Amino acid sequence: MTSGRVPIAVLGACSALVLLVVVAFAVGRFPVSASDLAGILWARLTGAEHGLDPTIETVVVQIRGPRVAAALLIGAALAAAGAAYQNMFRNPLVSPDILGVSAGAAVGAVLGIFLSLNVIMIQSLAFAFGLGAVGLVYVTANAVRGHDPLLVLVLAGVVVGSLLGACVALMKYLADPYNQLPAITFWLLGSLASASPEDVWSTLPLMLVGLVPMWLLRWRINLLSLDDEEARALGVETGRIRLIVIAAATLMTSAAVAISGVIGWIGLVIPHFARLLVGPDFSRLLPTSILLGAGFLLGVDTLARTVARIEIPLGVLTAFVGTPLFLWQLATARRGWQ
Amino acid sequence: MRLEARGLDFGYRGKRVGSDLSIAVEAGEVLCLLGPNGSGKTTLFKTLLGLLPAQGGAVLIDGVELKARARDEVARMVSYVPQAHAAFFPFTVEEVVLMGRTAHLGLFSSPSRRDREAALAAISRMQIGHLAGSIYTRISGGERQLTLIARALAQDARVIVMDEPTANLDFGNQVRVLQHIQSLAQSGIGVLLSTHDPDHAFICAHRVAMLHEGHLARLGAPAATVTSDSLREIYGVEVAVVRVALGDGVERPVCIPGGALPGGQS
């Protein structure tokens, strides 16, 4: 990978992201022009009067602002977690779902809806169950010895994931079909429609807590993609580093799932594309994945709320957009990994 | 620098592969390990590197038990060249070699300019400078083996353990790797390697150890150790070992299989 390509790719991704943000603010049932947006931002920063319709300010600050911020944050988190999982499991087809994170968080949220708890409790449950699922997978994998530890971990993730899927199915079956079932279904499909400023502010620190160790350990994460014994012979305490990175990636994924519901594909497709652009070195892969993930989810969410008269569920749209992208990528170039 | 096994029992929990083995490799020496498939060569190497726990006895580096040392401290003293393998992600040859510097970095550090220079020096020493920017997953098996040796060099350890460094290489690359091993020893690095070809011991080793069913069957200078008798004992085949004149009064033993085939040729 030539060093000259990196700044160009990152620069391109950055400017595309800024453009997307402006578009995301502009479009919708209540159009907001770029100059109105700039005026409100300027007024917010300086405290001056913008002299615009207060409705515009409400739309920008209360409705679209949190939604845009949540899309950027969740897209970035899912892509960063996906990049870390893929490096760690030496497999470009791995995603945050592999350790049962998403399934665990889904069980937590569905349980919260089923018990008619309030929103904060639902989010906490999603988060707790996401971490719990990973813990269960990790303990299960450690109990099985004498096999490739990575393979066992992935298999344990699949098994625990399907058990959790059965739990979700059971609660859907038992749920009140008029109030609870639609809420559960809606949440499982993923949406940012109800993202509030509080959601954004409560999630941001969790994301940072996950991101900081990932960035600090970026060189050692490269070595986790080697054979376990090889990495240890090179001086890396693989067990400890892997545990830290798994905890960080899981924290980011559960925090994201807790406010948006289940949104698949981003953690799988985005790191793959990032690797094509800047190569596998995690110190470039991580920032690139974050930029692309944030842009991708913002773009998809903007489509979700504008292309049809009703909102299209995000999980459905990311699958519709992600699948062909991924298949095209798989068919045209395998240089992302082999 | 001295890497030593003292009364070492090695294997896995519940499955002992070898026992009571004592062997040592010094800096500047090439020690060649011969043994049939399943004799425990790789398990022994992994135990010597601390990748598997010793089941009994001890592994010592300069007289201090390996398990008393931190992982990165061990890596600064002993490096490992696994069999050339497929990698999972398309790192460049330079990046792969740079990974050898990890034991010299702080937990949160990335390689510095000096680490890059050390990696490039190791690459040029293995004469693969033209590959530095190539993708590791797309170069040949021989080039990968040289890259992995360069990575071990960049690790800057005084003893290198190589697991069958000539396996799956064509004839030219085998000779090239053996010559590199000789020149590493001349520069003061100790090399412990395993091989399936006893002739390789004659080409590059100072001493030979023969492993048979987990026990050290023979240990000594190549010409005195690799003989018809010892090869029959550990491999169960008839081999003639003859001395061949290489000119200028230099002679080297060569193994010729089929010295006395069951069919009766002799």
Contacts between the chains, C-beta under 8 A, distances in Angstrom:
chain1	res1	chain2	res2	distance
A	1	B	92	6.5
A	2	B	133	7.8
A	87	B	89	7.3
A	90	B	88	4.0
A	90	B	89	7.5
A	91	B	88	7.2
A	92	B	89	7.7
A	145	B	13	7.7
A	146	B	12	7.2
A	216	B	107	7.9
A	216	B	108	4.3
A	217	B	107	7.4
A	217	B	108	6.7
A	218	B	110	6.6
A	219	B	102	6.9
A	219	B	105	6.7
A	219	B	109	6.8
A	219	B	110	4.4
A	219	B	111	6.8
A	220	B	102	6.9
A	220	B	107	7.3
A	222	B	91	7.5
A	222	B	95	7.6
A	222	B	99	6.7
A	223	B	99	5.6
A	223	B	102	5.9
A	225	B	87	7.9
A	225	B	88	5.5
A	225	B	89	5.3
A	226	B	87	7.4
A	226	B	88	8.0
A	226	B	99	7.3
A	227	B	82	6.9
A	227	B	85	7.1
A	229	B	46	6.6
A	229	B	51	4.6
A	229	B	82	7.6
A	230	B	80	7.1
A	230	B	82	5.5
A	232	B	50	7.9
A	232	B	51	5.7
A	232	B	71	6.2
A	233	B	49	5.4
A	233	B	51	6.3
A	233	B	75	6.4
A	233	B	79	7.0
A	233	B	80	3.7
A	233	B	82	7.8
A	234	B	75	5.8
A	234	B	79	7.9
A	234	B	80	7.8
A	234	B	99	6.0
A	234	B	100	6.6
A	234	B	102	5.1
A	234	B	103	6.3
A	234	B	151	7.9
A	234	B	155	6.9
A	235	B	71	5.6
A	235	B	72	3.7
A	235	B	74	7.3
A	235	B	75	3.1
A	235	B	76	7.0
A	235	B	102	5.4
A	235	B	103	3.1
A	235	B	155	7.9
A	236	B	71	7.0
A	236	B	72	7.7
A	236	B	102	6.1
A	237	B	71	5.2
A	237	B	72	8.0
A	275	B	89	7.2
A	275	B	90	7.8
A	279	B	90	6.7
A	279	B	91	7.5
A	279	B	92	7.5
A	280	B	89	3.8
A	280	B	90	5.9
A	280	B	91	5.6
A	281	B	91	7.2
A	281	B	95	6.2
A	283	B	110	6.0
A	335	B	90	6.1
A	335	B	135	7.6
A	336	B	90	7.4
A	337	B	88	6.6
A	337	B	89	5.8
A	337	B	90	6.6
A	337	B	137	7.9
A	338	B	86	7.9
A	338	B	90	7.7
A	338	B	137	5.9
